[in-house]
Amino acid sequence: MKTVVLDRDGVINKDSDSFIKSPEEWSPIPGSLEAIARLCRADYKIVVATNQSGIARGLLDIDTLNRIHNRMLHHIRQKGGEIDAIFFCPHSADFNCECRKPKPGMFLDLATRLKINLTGVPAVGDSRRDLECAMAVNALPVLVRTGKGQRTETQIGADGSDPRFAKIPVFDNLSKFTEALLRGDLDDSIEALSQGAGLTT
């Protein structure tokens, strides 16, 4: 089955610099739930992979995170979509774990557990670490301008240290990405990664 990996905060739901700490603080980005439903109808498996350092910081516990995700799943199902699996890293940056993006541990774990080949799989995020994590496993990094996306787009454009950033597909939001993916606009980039040629221009 075809797969799309989504970051959570800033891609599916509105982000917060003070973290999403309760179900009540979880609010979908307009159009994101409908986009997930469209992908499901097109036979895509949807996997969420999210850093949740608020747990390590003591801002929320696992039970609260589960309730947040239950709220998210409820609203997605109301639109006719489904999330096949949710993976998260509960650690803060100073824990130096292997599962916190940009390190690839979480993606490698989901690939093993779900028996997915991540090569060329679109991985949608709003931060540089999302993009770097996708690159590390040869997935297709995709940037959306929601959440921290506009800031990230400016940063990677100004940086210029990694030429691969210049070739990353960028979309206004998850809906625009979904439209492009279903039209076949990303087929060449996905095929290039599958053949080991890297991202196309």
N, C-alpha and C positions, 0 to 999 in steps of 0.2 A: 504493500500500500504506500502511496505517496505521503510524504511527511512534511510538516512545517513546524519549526520550533519557535516559540514566542517568548520573549521576555514579558514580565507581567506589568510592573509599574512603569507608566509612560508609554506603553504600547496597547495594553488592553484597558487599563484603568488610569485615571488621573494620578500623577505622581505627587509626592509631598516631600519637601526637604526635611520635614520632621517625622517621616515614615508613616506608613499606613498601619495604625496600631489597633484598629478595631473594625468589625464588620461595617459599622456606621460610616467610617471614613472611606470605605471602598466605593468608588463611583466610576462607572464606565466612561471611557472616552466616546463621544458620539460616533456611532457607526461601527465601533469595534466589534460589538457582539454580533451584529448582522454580518460583518465580514467573516467572522469565525463560522457562522452558520453556512455562509456561501461556500467556504472551503470544505466544510463537512459534506455538503450536498455534492461537491465535486470529488468526493471520495479521498479527501486528505485526512491523514491522522494528525491531530493537533496536540502538541506537547508543550507544556509551559516549563521553562527553566529560569529560576529567579534567585538572585541574591537577597537574603533576608537577614541582614546583620542586626536588625532591631531585636532579634532574639538574644544574640550575644550581648547586646547593650542593655538588656533587661527591660526593654520597652514593651515587649509582648512575649507570651509563651507559646508553646506548640499548640495548645488547645485553642488559643485565640487565632493563631494562624490558620488552623483547620476551619474555624468558623468563618474567617474571612474568605477562604477558598470555597466553602460551601455556599456562601452568598454569591460569589462569582459564578460558580457552576449553576446555581439556580437561575440566575439571570440569563446566562448563555443558553440554557436548556429552554427557557421561555421563548427564545428567538429561534429555536430549532437546531442549535449547535451542540457540540459536545467537546470536552477536553479528555483526551485519552489517558493522559498522565501528567502529574505535576511533580517536578523535582525542585528542591530548594537547598541552598546553602545557608545554614544558620549562623555562620561564623563571621566575626569582624576581620578586617584586613590584617590586624596584628596577630591573628591566630596562625597565619601562614599555612592555611590548609591547601589542599589540591582541588577543592570543589568550588571555591569562590571564583567567579569570573573576574579577570580574564583567563585564569588557569582553566584547563580543559577538563578537569576531573568530573564535573557534573555532566558534561556532554558525553564523555566516555562512559560514564555510569548508565546514562539513559540509553545509549546505543547498545550496551551489553544487555541490559534488562529487557529492552523492548525489541532486541534483535534487529536493529536498524543500522544500515550503512549510511553514515552521515555525509558522505561525499556528495557535494552538490545540493544538499538539502538546504532550502532557505531558512535562515535563522535571523529573525527580525528583532531588532533592539533599538534603543534610543541613546546608548552610551558607547564610548570608545571601547570599554571592556567587553561589551556584547560583541562588537565587531572582531576584536582580537581573539576572543574565545572561538568564534565561528571559524576564523582563519586557521586556528591551531588544529582543528579537526577536519579541515578541507571542506567545511560546509560553505554555503553561499551567504556571506554577511550582507544584511539588508538594513539600512538605516531609515527610520521614520522620524519626522520632524516634531512629533508630539513628545510630551514629557521633556526630557533634556536634549531632544534630538536636534533642535536648531542650534543650541550651544555646541553640541558635539560636531555638527556639520561645519561650524565656523572654526572649531579647534583643529580638526583634522585637515581642513583646507589650508589653514595658516601654518600648520606644522610642516607638512611636506616631507617628513622624514621617511615615510613608508609609501612608495608609489602605489601600492595596492589600494590605499584609501581613495585614490582618485578614480578608481574604477568601480567603487561600491555603488550599487543601485540605491537611490534615495527617493523616498516618497513622502507626501504630506502626512499620511496616516495609514493605518492598517487597511482601511477601505481601498485606498488608491493602490497599495501593494497588491491586494487581493485581485483587483480588476486587472492589473498588469500581469500577474501570474496566470490567471485564468485565460487571458488573451494569448498567452504564449510569449510575452515580451521578454521573459527571463530565460527562455529555453536555451539560447546560445551561451549564456553565462553558466547555466547549470551543466550543459554538455561539455563546456571547456574544462570545468572542474572535474567532471567525471573522467575526462581523458587526460587529466594531469597537466592541462595547458595553462591553468590559472584563469583569472578573471579576464573577460574580453572588455574592450573599450566600448 
